């Protein structure tokens, strides 16, 4: 894969990771608010778990792209 394309994908992957972190923080705040108000939090917790699973995939993809950039820059 071309270095320029890979770097562009890496930039976007890093943005997804950052956005994912922000979404999880927001969802945790929603869960806290629901708990404070005495509402059922099951759906909110399940959604947080989904966000965490997606975040794991985003991080793994970002890590693979970072490794690919290293291979393109320093081929062995």
Secondary structure, DSSP 8 states (H G I E B T S, - for coil): --HHHHHHHHHHHHHHHHHHHHHHHHHHHHHHHHHHHT---HHHHHHHHHHHHHHHHHHHHHHHHHHHHHHHHS--
